[in-house]
């Protein structure tokens, strides 16, 4: 079987072949760090974390980069509200992003570049486009000539004239007046307001346009055509369209081999949007007691290109599904087989499940079909344990497959035990008892915790706990 991915550029599923066999270069547009991330940001991060984990499962080495936009109008406005400097505000929400995504088991990117750290190469990039006649400067602002890039609309597959007209209506009049064509976009924006963050450039103090940031960070960190550029479908135009136009204009080589876009998030059947004021932040959800593992499962289970329909009802449903899988995972982890040799038929069934799982994920990361295979595996595992005679080798094989697949969905850390305060105190008391060589007491506490379903182990690093 071959891995296929839907490429927004070709609008087709294509066999996936990275430029270097066995290695994938991948970039995901990260958030502007001016607030807590909402479900839409989390969906993108979780969906492509699952993609990244599946690529690794398939044996690829993945070089994964995702940025922070730590400057611009949104940062500026929120910094004023919170009475922080722009840099302090960005730092605050970059840390919040790290905390929220860690709770959702989204692996940290190999690199998390921040736009503000790449000012010198951004200026160089703009200068190079001016040299090539692909850009022009007006009053300290620099614009890209979209008409000079022949395949400008190649990625978006939309009526760009209508879209740019719409966008132009929202722009400041000055920018409209300065642009030679309504579709041109700003590479560099003049900034002279006192107290507002700005960087020096040959065109005067200013800051980069948003699209420029990703182009430059991709070039600085990869220095070549990347295999996968990912992001929300709303970034196709203008963001990714403009990234592509400026990068290919500068380097005369393809910018990206495969464009992957995740679908929208609907909240209670309405599109999530600022104007509807129906943003749900991960921070608020978790603070209100939402189980992060259930949220992660919910974010990963819908196929990444489909709209994700968020509601409390759907979250609860996801919780019930996940519990079914985890119950089996716990039972398999606790099972002790009594037979010497495994069942050939059972092993064959497992091999068939594995083929089905991989076929589903190879088909443009079809997580929905892959999950049906996880539930079949859970059913098989439960049946095995219900039979009175089974071999540990079969338990082990089912268990390792299930855990490996749960990890792809970011929900394999169920072994991490949530102890009550009383249990934590007992554990601390047991450590003291052991240190005093009071093994009667320490064994009694161990037994007491075992009755509550918690297994205590003594390791070189101290006590560890897991579910029995
Ligand atoms: Zn980007």
Boltz pocket constraint, residues with backbone or C-beta under 6 A from the ligand:
constraints:
  - pocket:
      binder: B
      contacts: [[A, 28], [A, 29], [A, 30], [A, 210], [A, 211], [A, 214], [A, 239], [A, 243]]
      max_distance: 6.0
